[in-house]
Amino acid sequence: MKLKTLKDLYRDELRDVYDAENQIVKALPKMIKAVSSPELEKALQEHLDKTKGHRKRLDHVFKSMGETPKRKTCEGLKGLLEEGKELK
Protein backbone atom coordinates (compact mmCIF):
# COMPACT_ATOMS: atom_id res chain seq x y z
CA MET A 1 0.00 0.00 0.00
CA LYS A 2 1.39 3.37 -0.98
CA LEU A 3 1.25 5.94 1.80
CA LYS A 4 0.07 9.29 0.46
CA THR A 5 -0.83 11.22 3.60
CA LEU A 6 0.14 11.39 7.26
CA LYS A 7 -3.18 9.75 8.06
CA ASP A 8 -2.22 6.82 5.82
CA LEU A 9 1.09 6.52 7.68
CA TYR A 10 -0.66 6.74 11.06
CA ARG A 11 -3.19 4.06 10.06
CA ASP A 12 -0.40 1.83 8.74
CA GLU A 13 1.58 2.14 11.98
CA LEU A 14 -1.53 1.49 14.08
CA ARG A 15 -2.14 -1.71 12.14
CA ASP A 16 1.44 -2.80 12.78
CA VAL A 17 1.16 -2.10 16.51
CA TYR A 18 -2.27 -3.76 16.63
CA ASP A 19 -0.79 -6.90 15.11
CA ALA A 20 2.10 -6.85 17.58
CA GLU A 21 -0.29 -6.63 20.53
CA ASN A 22 -2.35 -9.52 19.12
CA GLN A 23 0.77 -11.64 18.60
CA ILE A 24 1.76 -11.01 22.22
CA VAL A 25 -1.72 -11.91 23.50
CA LYS A 26 -1.46 -15.19 21.61
CA ALA A 27 2.13 -15.98 22.70
CA LEU A 28 2.06 -15.10 26.40
CA PRO A 29 -0.29 -17.89 27.56
CA LYS A 30 2.10 -20.43 26.02
CA MET A 31 5.02 -18.78 27.79
CA ILE A 32 3.12 -18.75 31.09
CA LYS A 33 2.53 -22.49 30.83
CA ALA A 34 6.20 -23.14 30.05
CA VAL A 35 7.80 -21.33 33.01
CA SER A 36 8.64 -22.93 36.32
CA SER A 37 9.20 -19.76 38.32
CA PRO A 38 6.09 -18.44 40.12
CA GLU A 39 7.52 -14.91 39.99
CA LEU A 40 8.05 -15.08 36.24
CA GLU A 41 4.60 -16.59 35.77
CA LYS A 42 3.08 -13.68 37.71
CA ALA A 43 5.06 -11.11 35.72
CA LEU A 44 4.03 -12.66 32.41
CA GLN A 45 0.38 -12.76 33.51
CA GLU A 46 0.53 -9.08 34.44
CA HIS A 47 2.08 -8.33 31.05
CA LEU A 48 -0.70 -10.27 29.34
CA ASP A 49 -3.35 -8.30 31.23
CA LYS A 50 -1.71 -4.98 30.27
CA THR A 51 -1.33 -6.05 26.66
CA LYS A 52 -5.03 -6.88 26.46
CA GLY A 53 -5.68 -3.34 27.70
CA HIS A 54 -3.39 -1.93 25.00
CA ARG A 55 -5.29 -3.88 22.37
CA LYS A 56 -8.61 -2.58 23.70
CA ARG A 57 -7.35 1.02 23.55
CA LEU A 58 -6.20 0.46 19.97
CA ASP A 59 -9.71 -0.79 19.13
CA HIS A 60 -11.03 2.55 20.45
CA VAL A 61 -8.47 4.52 18.42
CA PHE A 62 -9.51 2.76 15.23
CA LYS A 63 -13.19 3.35 16.00
CA SER A 64 -12.56 7.03 16.75
CA MET A 65 -11.07 7.29 13.26
CA GLY A 66 -14.12 5.60 11.74
CA GLU A 67 -11.97 2.56 10.92
CA THR A 68 -12.36 -1.14 11.53
CA PRO A 69 -9.34 -2.53 13.40
CA LYS A 70 -7.11 -4.32 10.91
CA ARG A 71 -3.74 -5.96 11.34
CA LYS A 72 -0.58 -5.53 9.30
CA THR A 73 1.95 -8.20 10.19
CA CYS A 74 4.56 -6.83 12.57
CA GLU A 75 7.57 -8.64 11.15
CA GLY A 76 9.86 -7.55 14.00
CA LEU A 77 7.80 -9.16 16.73
CA LYS A 78 7.04 -12.15 14.54
CA GLY A 79 10.78 -12.74 14.20
CA LEU A 80 11.38 -12.42 17.94
CA LEU A 81 8.66 -14.93 18.71
CA GLU A 82 10.06 -17.35 16.11
CA GLU A 83 13.51 -17.08 17.72
CA GLY A 84 11.95 -17.72 21.11
CA LYS A 85 10.51 -21.01 19.86
CA GLU A 86 14.06 -22.22 19.30
CA LEU A 87 14.73 -22.02 23.04
CA LYS A 88 12.45 -24.94 23.88
PyMOL commands that set and color helices and strands:
alter all, ss='L'
color gray80, all
select helices_A, chain A and resi 6-34+38-64+75-85
alter helices_A, ss='H'
color red, helices_A
deselect
rebuild
show_as cartoon
